[in-house]
Amino acid sequence: MSTSRKTIEVGGIPVEVVRKPIKNLHLSVHPPEGRVRVSAPSRIDDEAVRLAVVSKLAWIRRHQKTFAEQPRQSKREMVSGESHYFRGRRYLLRVEEHKGPNRVGHNGNSELTMHVRPGTSREKREQILNDWYRRYMKAILPDLIARWEPILDVRVGDWGVKKMKTRWGSCNIQNRRVWLNLELAKKPPACLEYVLVHEMVHLLERHHNDRFKIFMDRFMPQWRLYRDDLNRTPLAHEAWAY
């Protein structure tokens, strides 16, 4: 697939225009700064793209305002007393050095405990915590996928979890592969499930059009509430809506 990229300015807003052999124009606004991107059919000229963006300027500015007001975490130093999130709850981290294997656990609803070897670096501590988050997601996703496949009447060919800086999830329709952002381990379970369903619905409809929304309304009527909850939660430091 041949693509070309350029940036135009509309109403004082830089807009990245990506042209490729697709049928319809799609406009999106991305966190953390509200970057605007238009995917446009190769045949559409700049003026047509400009008019499409102008018609959505109010919508774009609302999203950019939401991103600007969204709380951001400062860089985590991975030391005792820091706030960390798991399944939508805020925990205080307690780091304990010992000579045994590295491990993470949570105590009720208030504390995450990380046992590490003496001298473990900040980067290694972060990796240990991320590995714990990843194990959690990999433990719960098979059952969630199995639950939703018969509801949506789709089949997920493969799935995975990885750190993603610009989106909560993605779907490779050709390979029927779903990816979910590791950050979702920190979010409320309903938000994680919403993103999963969102990506699985892309197996029925590639684009975020009216047909896509009809499917979401049919299968998960509360999806807008989950989306709004997700977009109100704190972004990670490397910050990167849905």
Rosetta blueprint (number, residue, H / E / L):
1 M L
2 S L
3 T L
4 S E
5 R E
6 K E
7 T E
8 I E
9 E E
10 V E
11 G L
12 G L
13 I E
14 P E
15 V E
16 E E
17 V E
18 V E
19 R E
20 K E
21 P L
22 I L
23 K L
24 N L
25 L L
26 H E
27 L E
28 S E
29 V E
30 H E
31 P L
32 P L
33 E L
34 G L
35 R E
36 V E
37 R E
38 V E
39 S E
40 A E
41 P E
42 S L
43 R L
44 I L
45 D L
46 D H
47 E H
48 A H
49 V H
50 R H
51 L H
52 A H
53 V H
54 V H
55 S L
56 K L
57 L H
58 A H
59 W H
60 I H
61 R H
62 R H
63 H H
64 Q H
65 K H
66 T H
67 F H
68 A H
69 E H
70 Q L
71 P L
72 R E
73 Q L
74 S L
75 K L
76 R L
77 E L
78 M L
79 V L
80 S L
81 G L
82 E L
83 S E
84 H E
85 Y E
86 F E
87 R L
88 G L
89 R E
90 R E
91 Y E
92 L E
93 L E
94 R E
95 V E
96 E E
97 E E
98 H L
99 K L
100 G L
101 P L
102 N L
103 R E
104 V E
105 G E
106 H E
107 N E
108 G L
109 N L
110 S L
111 E E
112 L E
113 T E
114 M E
115 H E
116 V E
117 R L
118 P L
119 G L
120 T L
121 S L
122 R H
123 E H
124 K H
125 R H
126 E H
127 Q H
128 I H
129 L H
130 N H
131 D H
132 W H
133 Y H
134 R H
135 R H
136 Y H
137 M H
138 K H
139 A H
140 I H
141 L H
142 P H
143 D H
144 L H
145 I H
146 A H
147 R H
148 W H
149 E H
150 P H
151 I H
152 L H
153 D L
154 V L
155 R L
156 V L
157 G L
158 D E
159 W E
160 G E
161 V E
162 K E
163 K L
164 M L
165 K L
166 T L
167 R L
168 W L
169 G E
170 S E
171 C E
172 N E
173 I L
174 Q L
175 N L
176 R L
177 R E
178 V E
179 W E
180 L E
181 N E
182 L H
183 E H
184 L H
185 A H
186 K H
187 K L
188 P L
189 P H
190 A H
191 C H
192 L H
193 E H
194 Y H
195 V H
196 L H
197 V H
198 H H
199 E H
200 M H
201 V H
202 H L
203 L L
204 L L
205 E L
206 R L
207 H L
208 H L
209 N L
210 D H
211 R H
212 F H
213 K H
214 I H
215 F H
216 M H
217 D H
218 R H
219 F H
220 M L
221 P L
222 Q L
223 W H
224 R H
225 L H
226 Y H
227 R H
228 D H
229 D H
230 L H
231 N H
232 R H
233 T L
234 P L
235 L E
236 A L
237 H L
238 E L
239 A L
240 W L
241 A L
242 Y L
